[in-house]
Amino acid sequence: MFDLIVRNANLPDGRSGIDIAVRADKIIEVAPRIAATAGTEIDATGRLVTPPFVDPHFHMDATLSLGLPRMNRSGTLLEGIALWGELRPTLTRDALVDRALRYCDLAVSQGLLAVRTHVDTSDPALVTVEAMLEVKHRVAPYLTLQTVAFPQDGYYRAEQGVKSLERALDMGVDIVGGIPHFERTMEDGRLSVQALCRIAADRGLPVDMHCDETDDPLSRHVETLAAETIRFGLQGRVAGSHLTSMHSMDNYYVSKLIPLMAEAQMNVIPNPLINIMLQGRHDSYPKRRGMTRVRELMAAGLNVSFGHDCVMDPWYSMGSGDMLEVGHMAVHVAQMAGIEEKTQIFNALTVNSAKTMGLAGYGLDKGCTADLVVLQARDPAEALRLKPARLAVIKSGKIIASTAPRSSTLNLPGRPTSVDASDYAPRL
Ligand code: FE2
């Protein structure tokens, strides 16, 4: 007797007709037609059952603040940073907590159960840090929130940037952040990478930097980040977020850079929605896409995971907490439309991002935590195409969100009376 069995599931690795049996908060068995019964049974009817979506790069302190105190008129990254600087002095802990909790509700409804958020440490009052640590504690029963100390205005460039970042870490922030391309000079950027990696080594923390979020092909802080990772013995614990300058770099240089990044076992976190929206803004035509080299990085064995980055904030007015929207954009911008490539993209929203975040007990194997999402789609490719309903979201063996299957009624003479968008697999 189990507590829960999800029956007749398709798994992301292509297995079908699989039952998943859960006792308490653990997956006990994964096999076809499990004979035992359970207190709760869910018939997945041949739909995809996946471990939850994981967002390895987000800004929970800025989310849902769209329009405060005004809209980003140019739509650029730099006006977004300036606009956030206008909003920041007016932020209160209560308002930050309220917006973040609302976002987490949305995330849970989309099957997104782990988020790494960068938390701006530029204002020495650190209200953002206090608020996000409170949110982390409050959502812990249903959503894993990791925090990154993020010196948005520059580690060296902001007046008390160095001290504020250290204080944020003292307060319990999990990860060391950075923004080398936003320091005053290339040299300051390089020095900031060195200093921040040293802090991470001394404190035994991971690193996750906004790195080279620019179209400038000579913005090469990723090289320093990889080299310092190796020098401090931080292999596998460092993430390079964005890395958009790699899009514009010289190919010969990249042929040397990618093996260095692989040697450093760097986790790579592109943010497709935000990269396609904010990069290439100084181009006329042709316009660069500005996303890093996903296919080549994956081929070199680097762990690539995609972040949502922003939802309705000074940088991005759209977004819905749906990682499949992120993956949908990634398929287009990276031009990875093959069936296996779509599975790679899907993995970059799930298993790869869980690896980036170092999540324990993640996955669909026996002994993993029973965190599952049942989708109204047959397989990863269809999930990316449809961004379908999350029929059930299960956390530690309990259903914490559900959505009715999407179906439309049709009133057309001689045609079917309803349409289910997930029933449009090619009829070969
Ligand atoms: Fe970001």
Boltz pocket constraint, residues with backbone or C-beta under 6 A from the ligand:
constraints:
  - pocket:
      binder: B
      contacts: [[A, 57], [A, 58], [A, 59], [A, 118], [A, 210], [A, 309]]
      max_distance: 6.0
